[in-house]
Amino acid sequence: MWIALNICLYLSLNYVSAASILRPHNCQLQGRFRINGVYQDGDVILGGLFEVHLFTVFPELSFRTEPDPPYCEKFNMESFQHAQTMAYAIDEINKNPNLLPNITLGYHLYDNCVMLGMAFRAAISLASGTEESFSNLNCTGPPPVIGIVGDPSSTPSIAISSVLGLFRVPIISHYATCSCLSDKTKYPSFFRTIPSDAFQVRAMVQILRHFGWTWVGLLYSDDDYGIYAYLSFKQEMQLFGGCVAFSEILPNDNNPRNIQRIMGVIQSSTARVVVVFSTLSYLLPLMDAVVLQNLTGRQWIASEAWATAPVFQTPHFLPFLRGTLGIAIRRGEIQGLYEFLLHLRPSNDPKNNMLRIFWENMFLSTYTTYTDVSGLRAAYNVYKAVYALAHALHDLMQCEEGRGPFSGNSCADTINLKPWQLVHYLKKVNFTTGFGDQVSFDKNGDALAIYDVLNWHPSYDGSVRVQAVGVVNEGSTTGMVLTLDEDPPRSVCSESCPPGTRQATRKGLPVCCFDCMPYAIECTVCPDEFWSNPEKDQCVPKIVEFLSYEDPLGISLTTASLLGTCICAVVMVIFCHHHNTPIVRANNSELSFLLLLSLKMCFLCVLLFIGQPQLWTCQLRHAVFGISFVLCISSILVKTMVVIAVFKSSRPEGRSAMKWFGAAQQRCTVLVLTALQVVICAVWLSTASPTPHKNNQYIRSKIVYECAIGSVAVFSMLLGYIGLLAAVSFLLAFLVRNLPDNFNEAKFITFSMLIFCAVWIAFVPAYVSSPGKYAVAVEIFAILASSFGLLVAIFAPKCYIILVHPERNTKKLRNYVTPWQQYPDKKTSAYFRVNT
């Protein structure tokens, strides 16, 4: 509302007469603004608005005479360089035969004096022209300017775009960052070559998060730039979890009383980090007060509006602004600009009075500020804005009739060019500068969001040296990269509470401010899969423990399992090679091969017990273990029964024993005994299948990842069946251990079953007393020990005879000898022929 009132005030007092004089064929200019400017004629004119002066002085109003026009003070060399950058860009385009050939661009650049009224006067002068009279009442022909570069401030840009946007005059700002300007319904012809404040605020919050600064102060200028940034910053800080210790608005009237009040707030606050969203003119009085009152020990965070301002980069401000972190628009390089700036000449033309003011101030200020092109940022944005207008105009001129973008596929009339037609082409402009940067606009007219992070360091001459220490790129996957030479200060309202205390929020203060109160009785119970850290102030995930292949114990057991499997394979090869020898054919060679196969399965089933438990490994490990051992023990049991049958068949009263226990009956016995175990496993897996289980009862600080057996009754039946077969085999083998024969295996079977039973009897107490993964290791050790016992006790003697004493492996030594020739007692001394 106040913008509209200001506009109406200036228009009514200085621009439009209450009684306009309209002559039949002529429009007469009723007044002229007193504005500093630079002018160059051309076929098409581009306008520009720059902050060449920092302050506007208004005369006193007596209400008796017409007031004198306002005038500007404090010449700004940096902004004048921006204006000359636009002049250079236009001069470069005019010399380029590939861009706008046969068209000469001109420019009309004005000084806005960092004041809304002056900026609006300059914009109206650009849009309406400054000719004394205008005779073409049909309003045909090109407009006074086809597009405007500027204004650099957000508030003037809002006001100017609100009015000139009605006529769709394209405006490209190089420094106005207010996020409100992205609203295309209000500002349809506004574009900019600088990112929006919405991104700048997020970039600053990223820096605060990087250093852990949760307690910060905020200063912002009394304009749209500062107010919109303030609102966005508070919202982003809430999402981040930080708090704003104070927020003060910088006055636009530079009132010393307000400045002193703000200084008191900064000094009394415990926040050591101060974020400032402000333009240079609002901030200068406060920084002068900072120097005057010797305010140090603050970490300043600068917005892009003053992060690269040369006025603060002097020895005068160094002790107070040293270490400042700032957000700055991307730096660029413009070839030939330095030489152009050096060849600037004075002019006596009243339209070029800005040049006269420049030469008047040349010897009163720093000349190097004007000629310094090492860190072009805002000037580089001006350069891109001019080229964006030129490329859009070039595309407009290249339109082919009948294939145009306007109604009826028409093209724009280059004689009677309308600004809104240029806006259409600006939306689609896309080109690359000589520095390698791509220039285009999104649907909101905003440029690519990318910033440099700057740090202010002392230079050798005592001034401030601005150094880029990182990049914030919204489209980057790596995020922000930031390094500093010295440790940053801490800025928190309250330090973190020590162990054994809790946070108690202070009444009426943000959540970042709290007291540390000792715990009473209450403690937070960690979830089942978490455990308290040594300080007892945080829940951390428990260690998940299981026997893995990477553990030294897992590697050792795996090696032993594979070693046993290889030995079984070697014995099987030996037996295959000597399958026709008596010692292999003794006691049914098929049973020997079946026993070797079952032992190999016993060794390999160990691998199912190692590694992270999964559903299929849990289901298979005990099933394969049970079936393999039943197959092994049943083969041994049948071997023992064969020895007994042969012994009985050697007696007159038992000659028919082998008739009823031949090879077919032996195979059938093994199959039936093994089938019973298969049935038990099938019932177990179908009713109460083992599953992976995270057990935290063994050790409270760890999670033991194990296989829950499901049904204890069925698992006990599986083990009991193996134990029953082993006991029967041991008993029978023990009874016939003294039967004489060269190849009688009863003694070896007795010894092997003794080892087997001893191992599994010792397994029970060891398994129960072993914690965690070591219980699985004990079970694996029992499997390996019993398997190696059976393998060595039964097959080692046979391999010894086959390989070392082959002379014993003959039928001659197996010939029948009458019982009374060797032993007088016929009941206990009968030699017998082994069934082959």
GUGU-790623 format. One line per 2 residues: number of its first residue (from 1); their letters; for each residue z, y, x of C-alpha. Coordinates in steps of 0.1 Angstrom, whole numbers, plus 5000, padded with zeros to 4 digits. Layout:
residues N
NUM = a = Z Y X; ... $
END
This chain:
residues 836
1 = mw = 5000 5000 5000; 5009 5024 5028 $
3 = ia = 4976 5017 5045; 4957 5028 5013 $
5 = ln = 4978 5059 5011; 4971 5068 5047 $
7 = ic = 4934 5062 5042; 4934 5084 5011 $
9 = ly = 4953 5111 5029; 4929 5114 5058 $
11 = ls = 4899 5112 5037; 4912 5139 5014 $
13 = ln = 4923 5163 5041; 4897 5159 5068 $
15 = yv = 4866 5141 5057; 4855 5147 5021 $
17 = sa = 4855 5181 5005; 4868 5183 4969 $
19 = as = 4836 5200 4959; 4807 5184 4977 $
21 = il = 4776 5205 4980; 4746 5184 4969 $
23 = rp = 4713 5201 4976; 4681 5187 4960 $
25 = hn = 4668 5169 4991; 4696 5172 5016 $
27 = cq = 4732 5158 5022; 4753 5182 5042 $
29 = lq = 4782 5170 5064; 4814 5187 5052 $
31 = gr = 4835 5182 5083; 4837 5166 5117 $
33 = fr = 4865 5146 5133; 4877 5155 5168 $
35 = in = 4874 5121 5185; 4868 5112 5221 $
37 = gv = 4838 5091 5227; 4809 5079 5249 $
39 = yq = 4773 5078 5235; 4740 5063 5245 $
41 = dg = 4709 5063 5223; 4689 5033 5214 $
43 = dv = 4667 5015 5187; 4698 4998 5174 $
45 = il = 4733 5012 5178; 4765 4992 5184 $
47 = gg = 4799 5008 5178; 4831 5003 5197 $
49 = lf = 4868 5012 5193; 4891 5012 5223 $
51 = ev = 4927 5023 5231; 4917 5048 5258 $
53 = hl = 4948 5069 5252; 4982 5054 5244 $
55 = ft = 4997 5081 5222; 4986 5105 5195 $
57 = vf = 5002 5139 5191; 5000 5155 5156 $
59 = pe = 5005 5193 5153; 5032 5208 5132 $
61 = ls = 5023 5214 5096; 5030 5250 5084 $
63 = fr = 5012 5245 5050; 4998 5280 5054 $
65 = te = 4968 5274 5076; 4945 5245 5082 $
67 = pd = 4963 5222 5107; 4948 5216 5141 $
69 = pp = 4933 5182 5146; 4955 5156 5164 $
71 = yc = 4950 5150 5201; 4956 5121 5224 $
73 = ek = 4978 5117 5255; 4984 5093 5284 $
75 = fn = 4950 5081 5296; 4948 5043 5299 $
77 = me = 4925 5032 5328; 4925 4995 5317 $
79 = sf = 4912 5003 5282; 4886 5027 5296 $
81 = qh = 4874 4998 5317; 4871 4977 5285 $
83 = aq = 4849 5005 5270; 4827 5006 5301 $
85 = tm = 4824 4968 5300; 4808 4971 5266 $
87 = ay = 4784 4998 5281; 4776 4974 5310 $
89 = ai = 4770 4944 5286; 4745 4965 5266 $
91 = de = 4728 4977 5298; 4725 4941 5310 $
93 = in = 4711 4930 5276; 4685 4958 5277 $
95 = kn = 4673 4945 5311; 4671 4909 5300 $
97 = pn = 4635 4902 5289; 4646 4870 5271 $
99 = ll = 4671 4886 5248; 4660 4912 5222 $
101 = pn = 4627 4919 5239; 4611 4953 5229 $
103 = it = 4644 4964 5214; 4668 4988 5232 $
105 = lg = 4704 4987 5223; 4725 5019 5223 $
107 = yh = 4762 5024 5218; 4787 5048 5204 $
109 = ly = 4822 5042 5217; 4853 5059 5203 $
111 = dn = 4890 5063 5213; 4915 5052 5187 $
113 = cv = 4945 5066 5206; 4966 5036 5194 $
115 = ml = 4970 5053 5160; 4959 5039 5126 $
117 = gm = 4946 5073 5114; 4926 5080 5145 $
119 = af = 4911 5045 5144; 4902 5048 5108 $
121 = ra = 4885 5082 5114; 4865 5067 5143 $
123 = ai = 4854 5037 5122; 4843 5059 5093 $
125 = sl = 4824 5081 5118; 4806 5050 5131 $
127 = as = 4798 5037 5096; 4786 5070 5081 $
129 = gt = 4771 5086 5111; 4777 5120 5127 $
131 = ee = 4745 5139 5118; 4750 5173 5103 $
133 = sf = 4726 5166 5075; 4709 5136 5059 $
135 = sn = 4677 5141 5039; 4668 5105 5030 $
137 = ln = 4686 5101 4996; 4672 5066 4991 $
139 = ct = 4694 5053 5020; 4666 5034 5036 $
141 = gp = 4663 5027 5073; 4688 5012 5097 $
143 = pp = 4725 5020 5094; 4741 5043 5120 $
145 = vi = 4756 5012 5136; 4747 4976 5130 $
147 = gi = 4780 4962 5142; 4814 4972 5157 $
149 = vg = 4833 4958 5186; 4870 4964 5180 $
151 = dp = 4896 4975 5170; 4919 4959 5196 $
153 = ss = 4950 4962 5174; 4957 4942 5143 $
155 = tp = 4968 4970 5119; 4938 4992 5124 $
157 = si = 4916 4961 5122; 4931 4952 5088 $
159 = ai = 4925 4987 5075; 4890 4990 5088 $
161 = ss = 4880 4955 5077; 4893 4961 5042 $
163 = vl = 4870 4991 5038; 4839 4983 5059 $
165 = gl = 4842 4946 5047; 4831 4958 5013 $
167 = fr = 4798 4968 5029; 4797 4936 5050 $
169 = vp = 4796 4956 5083; 4802 4930 5110 $
171 = ii = 4833 4937 5131; 4842 4917 5162 $
173 = sh = 4876 4924 5176; 4884 4915 5212 $
175 = ya = 4922 4918 5209; 4934 4917 5173 $
177 = tc = 4953 4885 5169; 4971 4888 5135 $
179 = sc = 4967 4854 5117; 4962 4873 5085 $
181 = ls = 4927 4883 5096; 4916 4847 5093 $
183 = dk = 4915 4852 5055; 4878 4853 5048 $
185 = tk = 4884 4863 5011; 4899 4896 5023 $
187 = yp = 4880 4901 5055; 4846 4885 5050 $
189 = sf = 4828 4903 5079; 4856 4901 5105 $
191 = fr = 4852 4880 5137; 4871 4879 5169 $
193 = ti = 4867 4865 5205; 4905 4860 5209 $
195 = ps = 4926 4832 5193; 4948 4839 5163 $
197 = da = 4985 4846 5166; 4991 4813 5148 $
199 = fq = 4981 4795 5179; 4999 4820 5203 $
201 = vr = 5032 4814 5185; 5028 4776 5188 $
203 = am = 5020 4780 5225; 5052 4800 5231 $
205 = vq = 5073 4775 5212; 5058 4748 5235 $
207 = il = 5071 4768 5265; 5105 4771 5250 $
209 = rh = 5106 4733 5242; 5094 4725 5278 $
211 = fg = 5124 4743 5293; 5149 4734 5266 $
213 = wt = 5155 4770 5255; 5170 4767 5220 $
215 = wv = 5188 4800 5218; 5164 4830 5222 $
217 = gl = 5162 4866 5211; 5131 4881 5195 $
219 = ly = 5116 4916 5197; 5084 4926 5177 $
221 = sd = 5065 4957 5171; 5065 4976 5138 $
223 = dd = 5029 4967 5129; 5010 4938 5114 $
225 = yg = 5006 4922 5148; 5043 4920 5154 $
227 = iy = 5054 4913 5118; 5031 4884 5112 $
229 = ay = 5040 4869 5146; 5077 4873 5138 $
231 = ls = 5073 4853 5106; 5053 4826 5122 $
233 = fk = 5077 4824 5152; 5108 4819 5130 $
235 = qe = 5090 4791 5111; 5079 4773 5142 $
237 = mq = 5114 4776 5158; 5129 4759 5127 $
239 = lf = 5105 4730 5131; 5113 4729 5168 $
241 = gg = 5151 4728 5162; 5158 4761 5180 $
243 = cv = 5176 4792 5168; 5169 4829 5170 $
245 = af = 5200 4847 5183; 5187 4882 5172 $
247 = se = 5155 4897 5160; 5148 4934 5163 $
249 = il = 5118 4955 5154; 5105 4980 5179 $
251 = pn = 5101 5014 5162; 5068 5032 5162 $
253 = dn = 5084 5067 5166; 5100 5059 5200 $
255 = np = 5134 5071 5186; 5159 5071 5215 $
257 = rn = 5187 5062 5191; 5169 5030 5179 $
259 = iq = 5161 5021 5215; 5197 5024 5225 $
261 = ri = 5208 5002 5195; 5183 4975 5205 $
263 = mg = 5195 4976 5241; 5231 4971 5228 $
265 = vi = 5220 4940 5208; 5203 4925 5239 $
267 = qs = 5232 4932 5262; 5259 4918 5238 $
269 = st = 5239 4886 5229; 5245 4853 5248 $
271 = ar = 5208 4846 5246; 5192 4848 5281 $
273 = vv = 5156 4844 5269; 5139 4872 5251 $
275 = vv = 5105 4867 5234; 5085 4899 5228 $
277 = fs = 5055 4902 5204; 5044 4938 5209 $
279 = tl = 5016 4960 5220; 5021 4982 5251 $
281 = sy = 5028 5015 5233; 5057 5000 5214 $
283 = ll = 5073 4983 5244; 5071 5011 5270 $
285 = pl = 5102 5031 5258; 5123 4999 5257 $
287 = md = 5113 4989 5292; 5122 5024 5305 $
289 = av = 5156 5019 5289; 5159 4985 5306 $
291 = vl = 5154 5001 5340; 5177 5030 5332 $
293 = qn = 5206 5007 5321; 5199 4981 5349 $
295 = lt = 5196 4952 5325; 5189 4921 5345 $
297 = gr = 5195 4884 5341; 5170 4880 5312 $
299 = qw = 5140 4857 5310; 5112 4876 5293 $
301 = ia = 5085 4858 5274; 5054 4881 5270 $
303 = se = 5028 4879 5243; 4992 4883 5253 $
305 = aw = 4993 4920 5243; 5013 4929 5274 $
307 = at = 5014 4898 5296; 4987 4913 5319 $
309 = ap = 4995 4950 5314; 4993 4968 5349 $
311 = vf = 5018 4994 5339; 5046 4969 5342 $
313 = qt = 5033 4953 5374; 5049 4980 5397 $
315 = ph = 5079 4980 5421; 5097 5001 5395 $
317 = fl = 5099 4972 5370; 5099 4943 5395 $
319 = pf = 5138 4937 5396; 5139 4935 5358 $
321 = lr = 5107 4917 5349; 5105 4893 5378 $
323 = gt = 5099 4857 5366; 5084 4868 5333 $
325 = lg = 5064 4841 5316; 5034 4852 5295 $
327 = ia = 5006 4840 5273; 4973 4854 5283 $
329 = ir = 4938 4850 5270; 4914 4831 5293 $
331 = rg = 4902 4849 5324; 4865 4854 5330 $
333 = ei = 4841 4868 5356; 4813 4893 5349 $
335 = qg = 4787 4895 5377; 4777 4931 5385 $
337 = ly = 4805 4949 5365; 4822 4961 5397 $
339 = ef = 4791 4979 5409; 4785 4994 5374 $
341 = ll = 4820 5008 5373; 4816 5024 5407 $
343 = hl = 4784 5042 5397; 4799 5060 5367 $
345 = rp = 4788 5097 5366; 4802 5127 5348 $
347 = sn = 4784 5142 5318; 4784 5176 5301 $
349 = dp = 4773 5162 5268; 4801 5168 5241 $
351 = kn = 4794 5133 5227; 4805 5119 5261 $
353 = nm = 4837 5139 5265; 4855 5106 5273 $
355 = lr = 4838 5106 5306; 4851 5141 5313 $
357 = if = 4886 5130 5305; 4882 5101 5328 $
359 = we = 4873 5122 5358; 4901 5146 5350 $
361 = nm = 4926 5117 5351; 4910 5099 5381 $
363 = fl = 4931 5117 5406; 4963 5115 5386 $
365 = st = 4965 5077 5382; 4957 5045 5400 $
367 = yt = 4920 5041 5406; 4923 5004 5414 $
369 = ty = 4933 4996 5379; 4899 5008 5367 $
371 = td = 4879 4990 5394; 4900 4958 5394 $
373 = vs = 4877 4930 5381; 4897 4901 5396 $
375 = gl = 4914 4892 5363; 4892 4901 5334 $
377 = ra = 4907 4890 5302; 4904 4916 5274 $
379 = ay = 4873 4930 5291; 4858 4895 5292 $
381 = nv = 4864 4893 5254; 4846 4926 5249 $
383 = yk = 4817 4912 5270; 4815 4881 5248 $
385 = av = 4817 4902 5216; 4787 4923 5226 $
387 = ya = 4767 4893 5235; 4776 4876 5202 $
389 = la = 4762 4906 5183; 4731 4906 5205 $
391 = ha = 4725 4868 5200; 4729 4872 5163 $
393 = lh = 4705 4901 5162; 4681 4881 5184 $
395 = dl = 4682 4852 5160; 4676 4875 5131 $
397 = mq = 4645 4890 5148; 4631 4855 5155 $
399 = ce = 4631 4845 5118; 4597 4832 5105 $
401 = eg = 4587 4845 5071; 4588 4819 5045 $
403 = rg = 4615 4799 5064; 4643 4825 5063 $
405 = pf = 4679 4819 5051; 4678 4845 5023 $
407 = sg = 4666 4844 4987; 4630 4830 4984 $
409 = ns = 4632 4818 5021; 4628 4854 5031 $
411 = ca = 4638 4870 5064; 4656 4903 5070 $
413 = dt = 4636 4935 5071; 4639 4947 5107 $
415 = in = 4629 4983 5095; 4655 4984 5068 $
417 = lk = 4682 4961 5083; 4713 4954 5063 $
419 = pw = 4746 4946 5080; 4754 4917 5058 $
421 = ql = 4723 4900 5070; 4736 4901 5106 $
423 = vh = 4769 4886 5094; 4750 4855 5082 $
425 = yl = 4737 4850 5118; 4770 4857 5134 $
427 = kk = 4786 4828 5116; 4761 4805 5133 $
429 = vn = 4760 4821 5168; 4765 4796 5196 $
431 = ft = 4758 4804 5233; 4773 4800 5268 $
433 = tg = 4782 4829 5290; 4772 4832 5327 $
435 = fg = 4808 4822 5335; 4803 4789 5316 $
437 = dq = 4824 4796 5285; 4810 4786 5251 $
439 = vs = 4811 4813 5224; 4811 4804 5188 $
441 = fd = 4832 4811 5156; 4849 4787 5133 $
443 = kn = 4849 4790 5095; 4876 4817 5097 $
445 = gd = 4857 4837 5123; 4882 4828 5151 $
447 = al = 4874 4818 5186; 4883 4787 5206 $
449 = ai = 4921 4785 5209; 4929 4784 5247 $
451 = yd = 4954 4804 5267; 4965 4807 5303 $
453 = vl = 5003 4806 5311; 5012 4833 5335 $
455 = nw = 5042 4839 5358; 5052 4872 5374 $
457 = hp = 5060 4869 5411; 5069 4896 5436 $
459 = sy = 5040 4906 5459; 5041 4915 5496 $
461 = dg = 5040 4952 5487; 5069 4951 5463 $
463 = sv = 5047 4950 5431; 5043 4922 5406 $
465 = rv = 5018 4895 5412; 5006 4877 5381 $
467 = qa = 4999 4840 5388; 4984 4814 5363 $
469 = vg = 5008 4784 5363; 4994 4764 5333 $
471 = vv = 4970 4761 5304; 4977 4757 5267 $
473 = ne = 4947 4742 5250; 4951 4732 5213 $
475 = gs = 4922 4707 5217; 4935 4692 5250 $
477 = tt = 4949 4657 5250; 4971 4663 5280 $
479 = gm = 4991 4692 5264; 5007 4720 5284 $
481 = vl = 5010 4718 5322; 5035 4743 5336 $
483 = tl = 5052 4746 5370; 5076 4772 5384 $
485 = de = 5087 4780 5419; 5124 4785 5409 $
487 = dp = 5147 4769 5384; 5146 4786 5350 $
489 = pr = 5178 4800 5335; 5196 4782 5307 $
491 = sv = 5195 4798 5273; 5216 4779 5247 $
493 = cs = 5242 4792 5222; 5266 4763 5230 $
495 = es = 5265 4738 5258; 5262 4701 5249 $
497 = cp = 5295 4685 5239; 5311 4662 5266 $
499 = pg = 5318 4625 5258; 5345 4619 5233 $
501 = tr = 5338 4651 5214; 5317 4660 5184 $
503 = qa = 5298 4691 5173; 5314 4714 5147 $
505 = tr = 5291 4741 5134; 5305 4776 5135 $
507 = kg = 5306 4792 5101; 5280 4819 5094 $
509 = lp = 5260 4811 5126; 5229 4791 5133 $
511 = vc = 5231 4754 5139; 5226 4759 5176 $
513 = cf = 5261 4775 5177; 5289 4750 5175 $
515 = dc = 5323 4741 5189; 5331 4708 5206 $
517 = mp = 5359 4690 5187; 5376 4658 5199 $
519 = ya = 5370 4627 5179; 5399 4616 5156 $
521 = ie = 5396 4580 5147; 5360 4580 5135 $
523 = ct = 5333 4566 5156; 5297 4560 5147 $
525 = vc = 5289 4522 5146; 5256 4515 5164 $
527 = pd = 5231 4494 5145; 5229 4457 5153 $
529 = ef = 5201 4460 5178; 5217 4490 5196 $
531 = ws = 5247 4494 5220; 5267 4524 5232 $
533 = np = 5259 4538 5266; 5285 4540 5293 $
535 = ek = 5295 4575 5282; 5300 4562 5246 $
537 = dq = 5281 4592 5232; 5248 4576 5223 $
539 = cv = 5234 4544 5209; 5208 4527 5232 $
541 = pk = 5187 4496 5226; 5203 4464 5236 $
543 = iv = 5187 4443 5264; 5166 4415 5249 $
545 = ef = 5172 4383 5269; 5153 4350 5270 $
547 = ls = 5141 4326 5296; 5107 4340 5308 $
549 = ye = 5081 4329 5332; 5088 4359 5354 $
551 = dp = 5125 4350 5360; 5132 4331 5392 $
553 = lg = 5149 4304 5371; 5119 4302 5348 $
555 = is = 5096 4299 5378; 5117 4271 5393 $
557 = lt = 5118 4251 5361; 5081 4256 5355 $
559 = ta = 5073 4244 5390; 5095 4213 5385 $
561 = sl = 5078 4205 5352; 5043 4207 5367 $
563 = lg = 5055 4187 5397; 5066 4159 5374 $
565 = tc = 5034 4160 5355; 5014 4157 5388 $
567 = ic = 5035 4127 5400; 5029 4109 5367 $
569 = av = 4992 4115 5371; 4993 4102 5407 $
571 = vm = 5011 4070 5396; 4987 4065 5368 $
573 = vi = 4958 4068 5393; 4975 4042 5416 $
575 = fc = 4980 4018 5387; 4944 4022 5375 $
577 = hh = 4931 4015 5410; 4953 3984 5413 $
579 = hn = 4951 3973 5377; 4942 3937 5385 $
581 = tp = 4971 3931 5409; 5001 3910 5397 $
583 = iv = 5027 3937 5399; 5007 3960 5376 $
585 = ra = 4999 3932 5351; 5035 3922 5350 $
587 = nn = 5054 3928 5317; 5022 3941 5299 $
589 = se = 5004 3967 5319; 4995 3986 5287 $
591 = ls = 5032 3994 5282; 5033 4008 5318 $
593 = fl = 5004 4031 5311; 5019 4042 5277 $
595 = ll = 5052 4048 5295; 5035 4070 5321 $
597 = ls = 5017 4090 5293; 5050 4096 5274 $
599 = lk = 5067 4107 5306; 5039 4132 5312 $
601 = mc = 5045 4146 5277; 5082 4149 5284 $
603 = fl = 5075 4169 5315; 5050 4192 5297 $
605 = cv = 5072 4198 5267; 5094 4219 5290 $
607 = ll = 5068 4246 5290; 5074 4252 5252 $
609 = fi = 5111 4261 5260; 5101 4289 5285 $
611 = gq = 5088 4324 5274; 5095 4346 5244 $
613 = pq = 5103 4325 5213; 5076 4325 5187 $
615 = lw = 5073 4306 5154; 5049 4280 5167 $
617 = tc = 5068 4274 5200; 5101 4270 5181 $
619 = ql = 5085 4245 5157; 5069 4224 5185 $
621 = rh = 5094 4224 5213; 5120 4200 5197 $
623 = av = 5094 4180 5178; 5073 4173 5209 $
625 = fg = 5105 4167 5228; 5118 4141 5203 $
627 = is = 5085 4123 5198; 5079 4121 5236 $
629 = fv = 5113 4106 5244; 5112 4081 5215 $
631 = lc = 5077 4070 5227; 5092 4067 5263 $
633 = is = 5124 4048 5253; 5106 4025 5228 $
635 = si = 5082 4015 5256; 5111 4007 5278 $
637 = lv = 5128 3988 5250; 5098 3966 5244 $
639 = kt = 5095 3960 5282; 5131 3947 5281 $
641 = mv = 5124 3926 5251; 5094 3911 5269 $
643 = vi = 5116 3901 5298; 5140 3883 5273 $
645 = av = 5111 3866 5255; 5097 3853 5288 $
647 = fk = 5131 3840 5298; 5135 3822 5265 $
649 = ss = 5100 3808 5267; 5109 3792 5301 $
651 = rp = 5135 3770 5284; 5125 3739 5265 $
653 = eg = 5143 3751 5233; 5125 3785 5234 $
655 = rs = 5089 3778 5244; 5076 3794 5211 $
657 = am = 5093 3828 5218; 5062 3844 5234 $
659 = kw = 5042 3832 5205; 5060 3855 5182 $
661 = fg = 5061 3885 5206; 5027 3888 5220 $
663 = aa = 5007 3919 5230; 4999 3929 5194 $
665 = qq = 5036 3926 5183; 5046 3948 5213 $
667 = rc = 5021 3975 5204; 5032 3974 5168 $
669 = tv = 5069 3976 5177; 5063 4008 5198 $
671 = lv = 5042 4023 5170; 5068 4016 5143 $
673 = lt = 5097 4030 5164; 5077 4061 5172 $
675 = al = 5066 4066 5136; 5102 4068 5125 $
677 = qv = 5107 4098 5148; 5075 4114 5135 $
679 = vi = 5088 4111 5100; 5121 4127 5109 $
681 = ca = 5102 4157 5126; 5078 4161 5096 $
683 = vw = 5108 4163 5072; 5125 4187 5095 $
685 = ls = 5095 4211 5098; 5087 4210 5061 $
687 = ta = 5123 4216 5048; 5142 4237 5074 $
689 = sp = 5118 4247 5102; 5131 4263 5134 $
691 = tp = 5124 4300 5136; 5128 4327 5163 $
693 = hk = 5162 4344 5160; 5178 4374 5177 $
695 = nn = 5214 4364 5183; 5239 4391 5193 $
697 = qy = 5270 4370 5189; 5270 4355 5224 $
699 = ir = 5271 4388 5243; 5277 4420 5223 $
701 = sk = 5257 4442 5247; 5227 4419 5247 $
703 = iv = 5203 4403 5222; 5196 4366 5230 $
705 = ye = 5162 4358 5217; 5164 4321 5208 $
707 = ca = 5151 4295 5184; 5173 4287 5154 $
709 = ig = 5172 4250 5148; 5171 4253 5110 $
711 = sv = 5188 4221 5098; 5216 4209 5120 $
713 = av = 5217 4175 5102; 5180 4167 5108 $
715 = fs = 5183 4179 5144; 5213 4156 5149 $
717 = ml = 5194 4127 5133; 5165 4133 5158 $
719 = lg = 5189 4133 5188; 5209 4104 5174 $
721 = yi = 5178 4082 5170; 5169 4088 5207 $
723 = gl = 5204 4080 5216; 5204 4048 5196 $
725 = la = 5172 4035 5212; 5185 4044 5247 $
727 = av = 5218 4025 5240; 5200 3994 5228 $
729 = sf = 5176 3995 5258; 5205 3999 5282 $
731 = ll = 5225 3971 5266; 5195 3946 5266 $
733 = af = 5185 3955 5302; 5221 3951 5314 $
735 = lv = 5223 3916 5299; 5192 3904 5316 $
737 = rn = 5196 3923 5349; 5202 3891 5369 $
739 = lp = 5172 3870 5357; 5154 3859 5388 $
741 = dn = 5118 3868 5393; 5097 3887 5419 $
743 = fn = 5087 3912 5393; 5116 3913 5369 $
745 = ea = 5121 3949 5358; 5155 3944 5341 $
747 = kf = 5175 3958 5370; 5153 3989 5373 $
749 = it = 5154 3995 5336; 5192 3992 5336 $
751 = fs = 5195 4017 5364; 5170 4041 5347 $
753 = ml = 5188 4039 5314; 5221 4045 5331 $
755 = if = 5207 4077 5346; 5193 4087 5312 $
757 = ca = 5225 4082 5293; 5246 4099 5320 $
759 = vw = 5224 4130 5320; 5225 4135 5282 $
761 = ia = 5262 4128 5280; 5268 4155 5306 $
763 = fv = 5243 4178 5287; 5265 4183 5257 $
765 = pa = 5295 4202 5273; 5272 4220 5297 $
767 = yv = 5249 4232 5268; 5278 4244 5247 $
769 = ss = 5294 4264 5275; 5262 4281 5287 $
771 = pg = 5256 4316 5274; 5222 4331 5264 $
773 = ky = 5191 4320 5282; 5211 4296 5304 $
775 = av = 5216 4273 5274; 5179 4268 5273 $
777 = av = 5178 4262 5310; 5205 4235 5307 $
779 = ei = 5184 4217 5280; 5153 4220 5302 $
781 = fa = 5172 4206 5332; 5184 4176 5311 $
783 = il = 5148 4169 5301; 5136 4171 5337 $
785 = as = 5165 4151 5352; 5162 4122 5327 $
787 = sf = 5124 4122 5330; 5125 4121 5368 $
789 = gl = 5152 4094 5366; 5130 4072 5344 $
791 = lv = 5099 4078 5366; 5116 4071 5399 $
793 = ai = 5138 4042 5388; 5110 4022 5371 $
795 = fa = 5078 4031 5390; 5090 4039 5426 $
797 = pk = 5096 4002 5435; 5062 3991 5422 $
799 = cy = 5044 4019 5440; 5064 4010 5472 $
801 = ii = 5051 3974 5470; 5016 3984 5461 $
803 = lv = 5013 4010 5489; 5037 3999 5517 $
805 = hp = 5039 3960 5512; 5007 3949 5496 $
807 = er = 5014 3913 5510; 5041 3909 5483 $
809 = nt = 5017 3918 5455; 5003 3882 5452 $
811 = kk = 5004 3853 5427; 5018 3830 5454 $
813 = lr = 5051 3846 5453; 5051 3844 5415 $
815 = ny = 5047 3806 5414; 5070 3785 5393 $
817 = vt = 5100 3770 5411; 5123 3745 5394 $
819 = pw = 5157 3758 5386; 5177 3732 5404 $
821 = qq = 5158 3739 5437; 5174 3773 5439 $
823 = yp = 5204 3774 5417; 5226 3744 5407 $
825 = dk = 5236 3761 5375; 5206 3757 5352 $
827 = kt = 5219 3782 5327; 5217 3811 5352 $
829 = sa = 5193 3801 5379; 5159 3795 5362 $
831 = yf = 5129 3811 5378; 5102 3818 5352 $
833 = rv = 5066 3828 5351; 5061 3864 5338 $
835 = nt = 5036 3867 5310; 5003 3881 5322 $
END
